[in-house]
């Protein structure tokens, strides 16, 4: 009992250190996770050699099957952003929904664009569109801003191939079940998108001012519409990998045999599907020159770098936890009936929410929480893809709760929309709380209905 208590205190101290070091000391999550991994390993009884082996093995092991997926997904997002294909996607959605429901159109635009593009980058490239719609539709800038920002936020934390959910899936061993994660992520994101839209309408009742734009700025967004990529060119890099992963997962689920089945399984491998997605971006390049072929791809690689480091460090930390007697302690708790599926979901949400609120980064919250949860799930014998996908959703919901002054996305939303800080707290920060709670409730509902 005494040893078990000490091990539990070591784990609690490690989590407290991670929160303190990232939020108060402002250390990079990569360095914090590596320090925590060494500290936990050595204090929990591992020899120095076993600690080093667990850290290097966990880091390299995770990178071996999730690293390229993150890189390819990030490259696709950068090309969609730089080629202005994201604007074309927005234009298509506006033509469908925008005339009678402009705020809803912005929610859908945000949700689609943020699947491959980071939410903060997505808001920047769509900020002029946000202001233009507010002015033309004569609706509150708070309404359009919250609609767009919440739509971007929902898929950013829940739907692959966004790097955060991909990294969490890698930590939990879900790389071969991305198809399940895609449909569960989309299903979970929908209520979050709708709650963001309804809260956006509520915000508009409090602040009635539309965006302040000069006449010249009103047509700025689509002034050179003829130079934008076509709708088909813009949507293919986004949809093709998702379709291939979905088909591959379906073929494996149905246990189909033969050469055609093997081909679809190969094409549906997340790494292969996203690499095909990268090549499908070639028609979006204005010219096949060094600036685009090397510069844009290089930008995607550089953006993926910090995420890869944090993800690898999370894998190292999780590997150390698995190698210590902590795993035995967890197994004894589970065999005694102390932990159930619903409790796993609640723990995942609370830990992710604590990390998100304290240090600001949704991606870091996703990676760190999933690395903490991995040994618990392993000892519990939880390997069902659906249950693991729900755990990822719970972590994603926590990673939404909440965005405030320590989150770079909060400042992107305020600075590029013109909202005051007080208005942003009342509208945007509140909607991230509502979205996070909505995701938690949706995840619990899916657990009771499907598991």
Backbone torsions as a table, in degrees:
resi	resn	phi	psi	omega
1	UNK	NA	-41.4	-179.0
2	UNK	-64.5	-41.4	178.8
3	UNK	-64.5	-40.8	178.8
4	UNK	-61.6	-40.5	178.7
5	UNK	-64.2	-41.9	179.9
6	UNK	-63.0	-43.3	179.3
7	UNK	-63.5	-40.0	177.9
8	UNK	-63.8	-40.2	179.2
9	UNK	-66.5	-35.5	177.1
10	UNK	-62.4	-44.4	179.8
11	UNK	-64.5	-43.9	179.1
12	UNK	-62.3	-42.2	179.6
13	UNK	-64.1	-37.2	179.4
14	UNK	-64.6	-44.3	178.8
15	UNK	-64.1	-42.4	179.0
16	UNK	-62.1	-40.1	178.1
17	UNK	-63.4	-43.3	-180.0
18	UNK	-59.9	-45.7	179.6
19	UNK	-64.0	-45.9	-177.7
20	UNK	-65.4	-46.1	-175.1
21	UNK	-68.1	-36.3	-178.3
22	UNK	-81.3	-33.4	-175.1
23	UNK	-93.5	-40.7	-176.7
24	UNK	-92.7	-50.8	-179.1
25	UNK	-80.3	-14.3	177.9
26	UNK	61.8	30.0	175.0
27	UNK	-74.5	151.9	178.9
28	UNK	-66.2	136.7	-179.0
29	UNK	-55.2	-31.6	178.8
30	UNK	-60.0	-50.6	-178.5
31	UNK	-65.5	-40.0	-179.1
32	UNK	-62.1	-44.5	-178.6
33	UNK	-66.3	-38.4	178.5
34	UNK	-66.1	-43.8	177.6
35	UNK	-60.8	-45.5	-179.7
36	UNK	-62.6	-38.0	179.7
37	UNK	-62.9	-46.4	177.9
38	UNK	-62.6	-44.1	-176.9
39	UNK	-63.6	-45.6	-179.3
40	UNK	-64.9	-45.5	-178.4
41	UNK	-60.0	-46.9	-175.5
42	UNK	-72.9	-38.6	-178.6
43	UNK	-78.9	-21.3	-178.6
44	UNK	-90.8	3.7	172.5
45	UNK	109.5	-1.3	177.3
46	UNK	-76.5	144.8	174.5
47	UNK	-70.8	159.4	177.4
48	UNK	-54.9	-40.2	-179.4
49	UNK	-65.1	-43.8	-179.9
50	UNK	-67.6	-34.4	177.6
51	UNK	-64.0	-47.2	178.6
52	UNK	-62.1	-42.4	-179.8
53	UNK	-63.1	-41.4	179.6
54	UNK	-65.4	-40.7	-178.6
55	UNK	-67.1	-49.4	-178.6
56	UNK	-66.8	-39.3	178.6
57	UNK	-66.5	-41.5	179.1
58	UNK	-66.4	-41.5	179.3
59	UNK	-64.4	-52.8	-177.4
60	UNK	-69.0	-36.4	-178.9
61	UNK	-63.2	-42.5	179.8
62	UNK	-69.0	-41.7	179.9
63	UNK	-63.6	-27.9	-175.1
64	UNK	-65.8	-26.4	-178.4
65	UNK	-124.8	-1.3	178.0
66	UNK	-124.6	-17.7	-175.0
67	UNK	-60.2	-50.5	-178.0
68	UNK	-67.1	-31.6	177.7
69	UNK	-61.8	-43.6	178.7
70	UNK	-64.5	-44.3	-178.9
71	UNK	-62.0	-48.6	-178.0
72	UNK	-63.1	-41.9	179.1
73	UNK	-62.7	-38.7	179.3
74	UNK	-68.5	-39.4	178.4
75	UNK	-61.7	-43.6	177.7
76	UNK	-58.0	-44.6	179.9
77	UNK	-61.6	-42.2	-179.9
78	UNK	-64.5	-42.2	-179.3
79	UNK	-67.2	-41.2	176.3
80	UNK	-60.7	-35.8	179.8
81	UNK	-72.4	-52.5	-173.9
82	UNK	-71.0	-30.5	179.4
83	UNK	-81.6	-5.9	-178.0
84	UNK	67.5	21.5	173.6
85	UNK	-64.2	-29.8	177.6
86	UNK	-62.2	-35.1	176.9
87	UNK	-67.3	-38.4	177.2
88	UNK	-64.3	-41.6	176.0
89	UNK	-59.1	-43.3	178.1
90	UNK	-61.8	-40.6	-179.8
91	UNK	-62.3	-42.3	179.8
92	UNK	-62.8	-44.9	-179.4
93	UNK	-66.1	-37.8	179.0
94	UNK	-63.5	-38.5	179.8
95	UNK	-64.9	-29.1	-179.2
96	UNK	-81.8	-45.7	-172.0
97	UNK	-112.3	-21.4	-162.6
98	UNK	-66.6	-31.5	-172.3
99	UNK	-62.1	-46.7	-177.0
100	UNK	-102.7	-19.1	-176.9
101	UNK	-136.8	67.7	-174.7
102	UNK	-63.0	-38.6	-179.9
103	UNK	-66.8	-40.2	177.7
104	UNK	-64.6	-38.6	177.2
105	UNK	-59.7	-41.2	179.1
106	UNK	-65.4	-37.3	176.6
107	UNK	-61.1	-45.3	-179.7
108	UNK	-67.5	-41.7	177.4
109	UNK	-57.2	-48.4	179.6
110	UNK	-59.6	-44.1	-178.0
111	UNK	-63.5	-39.0	-179.2
112	UNK	-73.2	-47.2	-175.4
113	UNK	-64.4	-34.4	-173.7
114	UNK	-81.2	-2.6	175.6
115	UNK	-65.7	-47.1	175.6
116	UNK	-99.3	-21.0	-173.0
117	UNK	-105.2	138.1	176.3
118	UNK	-57.0	144.6	-173.8
119	UNK	-62.5	-37.3	-179.6
120	UNK	-68.5	-40.3	176.0
121	UNK	-64.8	-40.9	178.5
122	UNK	-59.7	-40.9	179.9
123	UNK	-68.1	-37.6	179.9
124	UNK	-62.5	-47.5	-175.5
125	UNK	-74.0	-18.4	179.2
126	UNK	-105.4	4.3	-175.1
127	UNK	-65.5	-38.3	177.7
128	UNK	-65.8	-38.6	175.2
129	UNK	-61.3	-41.1	178.4
130	UNK	-58.2	-48.1	-179.0
131	UNK	-67.9	-38.3	-179.7
132	UNK	-63.2	-44.4	179.5
133	UNK	-65.5	-40.0	178.0
134	UNK	-59.1	-43.4	-178.1
135	UNK	-71.6	-47.3	-176.0
136	UNK	-68.1	-39.6	-179.0
137	UNK	-84.3	-7.4	-179.6
138	UNK	56.0	45.7	175.0
139	UNK	-120.1	162.4	-174.3
140	UNK	-60.0	140.0	175.2
141	UNK	-64.0	-28.3	175.6
142	UNK	-63.3	-40.7	-179.9
143	UNK	-63.1	-50.8	-177.4
144	UNK	-67.6	-37.5	-179.0
145	UNK	-65.4	-48.2	-179.2
146	UNK	-66.0	-38.0	178.3
147	UNK	-61.3	-48.6	-179.1
148	UNK	-67.7	-48.5	-175.5
149	UNK	-64.0	-39.9	-179.2
150	UNK	-72.3	-34.6	175.4
151	UNK	-64.0	-44.4	176.3
152	UNK	-60.8	-41.3	-174.2
153	UNK	-67.8	-36.8	-174.4
154	UNK	-62.3	-52.5	-177.3
155	UNK	-77.0	-23.5	179.1
156	UNK	-59.4	-34.9	-176.1
157	UNK	-103.9	-5.7	-171.5
158	UNK	-124.0	-26.0	-168.3
159	UNK	-116.7	124.8	172.7
160	UNK	-76.9	150.4	16.1
161	UNK	-94.3	32.5	170.1
162	UNK	-61.0	134.8	-172.0
163	UNK	-57.7	-36.7	-178.0
164	UNK	-59.6	-56.3	176.8
165	UNK	-60.7	-35.1	177.2
166	UNK	-62.3	-44.6	-179.9
167	UNK	-63.0	-42.6	178.4
168	UNK	-62.5	-41.8	178.3
169	UNK	-62.3	-39.5	177.8
170	UNK	-63.0	-43.5	178.6
171	UNK	-61.0	-34.5	-177.3
172	UNK	-92.2	5.6	176.4
173	UNK	75.3	32.0	-176.4
174	UNK	-102.3	13.1	-173.8
175	UNK	-57.4	-34.9	-178.7
176	UNK	-84.1	2.9	-176.9
177	UNK	-128.1	37.5	-178.5
178	UNK	-64.1	-30.3	178.0
179	UNK	-59.8	-45.2	176.6
180	UNK	-61.2	-42.6	-178.3
181	UNK	-65.1	-34.2	-179.9
182	UNK	-64.8	-51.1	-175.0
183	UNK	-72.8	-33.2	175.2
184	UNK	-67.3	-39.4	178.6
185	UNK	-63.8	-44.1	178.7
186	UNK	-64.8	-41.3	-179.8
187	UNK	-64.4	-38.5	-179.9
188	UNK	-75.9	-32.4	-177.6
189	UNK	-71.6	-30.3	-175.5
190	UNK	-56.6	-51.4	177.6
191	UNK	-60.3	-35.3	178.1
192	UNK	-65.5	-37.8	177.7
193	UNK	-65.1	-44.2	-178.4
194	UNK	-67.2	-39.7	179.2
195	UNK	-66.1	-33.3	175.7
196	UNK	-65.8	-40.1	178.8
197	UNK	-65.0	-46.3	-178.8
198	UNK	-67.2	-34.8	175.9
199	UNK	-69.5	-33.3	176.3
200	UNK	-61.2	-43.3	176.9
201	UNK	-62.5	-37.6	178.8
202	UNK	-65.8	-39.1	180.0
203	UNK	-63.9	-35.9	-178.0
204	UNK	-63.2	-22.9	179.2
205	UNK	-73.7	-24.4	-179.0
206	UNK	-88.2	-33.3	-179.8
207	UNK	-126.4	112.8	-173.8
208	UNK	-96.0	-1.0	-176.3
209	UNK	-74.7	130.8	173.1
210	UNK	-86.9	172.1	-177.2
211	UNK	-63.3	143.4	179.0
212	UNK	-93.3	102.9	-179.4
213	UNK	-128.8	147.2	174.6
214	UNK	-78.0	160.1	179.1
215	UNK	-55.8	-35.5	-179.3
216	UNK	-66.2	-30.6	-177.3
217	UNK	-77.9	-20.9	-174.9
218	UNK	-60.7	-37.3	-179.0
219	UNK	-100.5	12.9	-173.2
220	UNK	-64.7	-39.8	-172.1
221	UNK	-63.0	-47.7	-174.6
222	UNK	-110.3	23.6	-177.5
223	UNK	-63.3	-36.3	179.5
224	UNK	-110.8	47.0	-177.0
225	UNK	-56.8	-32.0	-177.9
226	UNK	-64.2	-22.0	-178.1
227	UNK	-91.4	-1.6	178.4
228	UNK	-76.8	154.5	174.9
229	UNK	-62.0	161.5	177.7
230	UNK	-71.1	163.5	179.7
231	UNK	-61.9	-42.1	-179.1
232	UNK	-63.9	-44.8	178.5
233	UNK	-61.3	-35.3	-176.5
234	UNK	-74.9	-37.8	-175.1
235	UNK	-83.7	-28.6	-174.3
236	UNK	-58.0	-48.2	-179.4
237	UNK	-62.3	-24.9	179.2
238	UNK	-81.0	-44.6	-172.4
239	UNK	-87.6	-34.3	-173.7
240	UNK	-59.0	-49.1	178.5
241	UNK	-61.1	-39.2	179.7
242	UNK	-63.6	-42.2	179.2
243	UNK	-64.9	-44.5	-179.6
244	UNK	-63.3	-43.3	178.4
245	UNK	-63.1	-41.1	179.3
246	UNK	-63.3	-43.3	179.2
247	UNK	-65.5	-44.3	179.0
248	UNK	-60.3	-41.5	178.9
249	UNK	-65.4	-39.5	179.4
250	UNK	-64.7	-42.4	179.2
251	UNK	-62.4	-43.0	179.1
252	UNK	-66.8	-40.1	-179.9
253	UNK	-63.1	-37.9	-179.2
254	UNK	-83.9	-2.4	177.7
255	UNK	55.1	41.0	179.2
256	UNK	-73.2	149.4	-177.3
257	UNK	-119.8	165.7	176.1
258	UNK	110.1	170.3	-177.3
259	UNK	-62.7	-40.4	179.9
260	UNK	-64.9	-42.0	179.0
261	UNK	-62.5	-42.8	178.8
262	UNK	-63.2	-36.3	178.3
263	UNK	-64.0	-45.7	-179.5
264	UNK	-67.2	-34.9	177.0
265	UNK	-65.9	-39.7	177.4
266	UNK	-63.9	-49.1	-179.3
267	UNK	-66.1	-27.0	-179.4
268	UNK	-85.8	-4.0	172.9
269	UNK	-61.0	130.6	-174.6
270	UNK	-52.5	-39.5	-179.7
271	UNK	-65.2	-45.1	-179.8
272	UNK	-67.3	-43.9	-178.1
273	UNK	-61.0	-42.9	-179.3
274	UNK	-73.7	-31.5	174.2
275	UNK	-64.5	-41.1	174.8
276	UNK	-61.8	-38.5	175.9
277	UNK	-60.2	-38.6	177.2
278	UNK	-62.3	-46.6	180.0
279	UNK	-66.2	-30.3	178.2
280	UNK	-70.6	-10.1	176.6
281	UNK	-80.6	-12.4	-174.8
282	UNK	-55.9	-42.2	177.9
283	UNK	-61.8	-16.9	179.1
284	UNK	-80.3	-15.5	-177.9
285	UNK	-74.4	126.0	179.5
286	UNK	-61.4	-30.3	178.8
287	UNK	-154.7	147.7	178.8
288	UNK	-89.9	66.5	-178.6
289	UNK	-118.2	-178.7	-175.9
290	UNK	-64.3	-37.5	-178.3
291	UNK	-59.2	-41.8	-177.5
292	UNK	-86.7	-50.4	-175.3
293	UNK	-66.1	-36.6	-179.8
294	UNK	-100.7	-45.2	-174.7
295	UNK	-66.1	-50.2	-178.2
296	UNK	-67.7	-42.3	177.6
297	UNK	-64.4	-41.0	177.9
298	UNK	-61.7	-36.8	177.6
299	UNK	-64.6	-39.8	177.4
300	UNK	-63.7	-41.6	178.6
301	UNK	-63.6	-42.6	-179.2
302	UNK	-67.1	-35.5	176.4
303	UNK	-68.4	-33.2	179.9
304	UNK	-74.1	-23.5	-174.7
305	UNK	-54.2	-55.7	179.9
306	UNK	-59.7	-36.5	179.8
307	UNK	-66.9	-40.6	177.7
308	UNK	-61.8	-42.2	-179.2
309	UNK	-64.6	-45.4	179.2
310	UNK	-64.5	-41.7	179.9
311	UNK	-63.3	-45.1	178.1
312	UNK	-63.0	-40.6	177.9
313	UNK	-65.4	-37.2	175.5
314	UNK	-62.7	-41.0	176.1
315	UNK	-62.8	-38.8	177.8
316	UNK	-63.9	-44.2	179.9
317	UNK	-63.0	-45.0	178.5
318	UNK	-63.2	-37.0	179.2
319	UNK	-64.8	-39.0	177.7
320	UNK	-65.3	-43.1	178.9
321	UNK	-59.0	-40.0	179.8
322	UNK	-67.7	-30.9	-175.7
323	UNK	-82.7	-16.8	-178.4
324	UNK	-86.7	168.9	175.0
325	UNK	-63.8	-6.5	176.9
326	UNK	-57.4	-35.8	-179.2
327	UNK	-64.2	-37.0	177.5
328	UNK	-66.5	-41.5	178.3
329	UNK	-60.3	-43.9	179.9
330	UNK	-63.5	-41.4	178.9
331	UNK	-61.2	-39.6	178.5
332	UNK	-66.3	-39.1	177.7
333	UNK	-61.3	-42.1	-177.3
334	UNK	-69.4	-42.7	-179.9
335	UNK	-64.0	-25.1	177.3
336	UNK	-84.9	1.2	176.4
337	UNK	81.6	21.6	-175.7
338	UNK	-84.2	-18.3	-175.0
339	UNK	-126.1	133.0	179.3
340	UNK	-125.4	170.5	-176.4
341	UNK	-57.1	-44.8	-179.1
342	UNK	-63.1	-35.9	-179.9
343	UNK	-66.6	-36.3	175.5
344	UNK	-58.4	-44.1	179.9
345	UNK	-61.8	-44.7	-178.7
346	UNK	-66.8	-42.0	178.5
347	UNK	-61.8	-45.9	-179.7
348	UNK	-59.3	-43.1	-179.2
349	UNK	-65.3	-48.3	-175.0
350	UNK	-64.3	-43.9	-179.9
351	UNK	-63.2	-45.6	179.5
352	UNK	-63.3	-40.2	179.5
353	UNK	-65.0	-39.9	178.4
354	UNK	-63.6	-43.1	179.2
355	UNK	-67.3	-43.1	-180.0
356	UNK	-62.4	-49.8	-176.3
357	UNK	-64.9	-31.3	-174.6
358	UNK	-86.4	-35.8	-175.1
359	UNK	-117.3	-11.1	167.0
360	UNK	96.8	-28.8	-174.2
361	UNK	-90.8	121.6	176.5
362	UNK	-66.9	-41.2	-179.4
363	UNK	-62.5	-44.3	178.2
364	UNK	-62.8	-40.3	178.5
365	UNK	-62.7	-41.1	177.7
366	UNK	-62.7	-45.9	-176.2
367	UNK	-68.9	-48.2	-175.8
368	UNK	-65.7	-45.3	-178.4
369	UNK	-64.7	-42.2	179.6
370	UNK	-64.8	-34.7	177.6
371	UNK	-69.2	-32.2	175.6
372	UNK	-71.2	-37.3	-176.1
373	UNK	-78.0	-25.7	-173.5
374	UNK	-54.9	-48.9	-179.8
375	UNK	-67.0	-32.9	176.9
376	UNK	-61.7	-45.9	-178.7
377	UNK	-67.3	-37.5	179.5
378	UNK	-63.4	-46.1	179.8
379	UNK	-67.6	-29.5	178.6
380	UNK	-77.2	-8.1	-178.5
381	UNK	72.8	21.9	-179.5
382	UNK	-85.6	108.0	179.6
383	UNK	-129.7	0.2	179.6
384	UNK	-64.2	124.5	-176.9
385	UNK	-56.0	-37.9	-179.0
386	UNK	-66.1	-44.6	178.9
387	UNK	-64.2	-41.0	177.8
388	UNK	-64.2	-38.5	177.5
389	UNK	-63.1	-38.8	178.2
390	UNK	-66.8	-35.0	175.3
391	UNK	-63.8	-42.0	176.4
392	UNK	-60.5	-40.6	178.2
393	UNK	-63.2	-41.8	178.8
394	UNK	-62.4	-41.9	177.2
395	UNK	-64.2	-42.7	178.5
396	UNK	-62.3	-40.1	176.7
397	UNK	-63.0	-41.6	176.0
398	UNK	-64.7	-36.1	-179.8
399	UNK	-70.6	-5.9	173.8
400	UNK	-93.7	-15.5	-166.1
401	UNK	-108.1	103.1	-5.5
402	UNK	-127.3	165.6	175.3
403	UNK	-95.6	121.1	177.8
404	UNK	-143.3	-151.2	-166.4
405	UNK	-64.2	-20.1	179.3
406	UNK	-90.5	6.1	-179.1
407	UNK	-107.1	126.5	-179.3
408	UNK	-60.8	-31.7	-179.7
409	UNK	-64.2	-34.9	177.5
410	UNK	-58.0	-43.9	-177.4
411	UNK	-76.1	-31.5	173.8
412	UNK	-61.7	-45.3	-179.0
413	UNK	-63.0	-45.0	-177.5
414	UNK	-69.5	-45.7	-174.3
415	UNK	-70.1	-36.7	-176.3
416	UNK	-90.3	-7.6	176.5
417	UNK	-106.5	-22.2	-176.9
418	UNK	87.8	5.6	177.1
419	UNK	-68.6	142.6	172.5
420	UNK	-72.0	161.9	-179.7
421	UNK	-61.5	-41.7	179.9
422	UNK	-63.4	-43.0	178.0
423	UNK	-65.0	-36.1	179.7
424	UNK	-66.2	-38.7	176.6
425	UNK	-63.7	-42.0	-177.9
426	UNK	-71.9	-30.8	-175.5
427	UNK	-103.4	-60.6	-173.2
428	UNK	-74.9	-49.1	179.8
429	UNK	-60.4	-39.6	179.6
430	UNK	-64.9	-38.7	-178.6
431	UNK	-69.3	-30.9	176.7
432	UNK	-67.6	-33.8	174.2
433	UNK	-65.5	-46.8	-180.0
434	UNK	-63.1	-40.5	179.4
435	UNK	-65.8	-42.7	179.6
436	UNK	-61.3	-44.9	178.4
437	UNK	-65.9	-37.3	178.1
438	UNK	-62.7	-41.6	177.9
439	UNK	-63.0	-42.0	178.4
440	UNK	-60.3	-48.0	179.9
441	UNK	-64.2	-40.7	178.0
442	UNK	-63.1	-42.3	179.6
443	UNK	-63.3	-43.4	178.1
444	UNK	-63.5	-40.1	179.0
445	UNK	-63.3	-43.7	178.2
446	UNK	-64.6	-34.7	178.5
447	UNK	-62.3	-47.1	-178.0
448	UNK	-70.9	-29.1	-178.0
449	UNK	-84.5	-34.3	-168.3
450	UNK	-112.4	-27.7	-174.7
451	UNK	-89.7	NA	NA
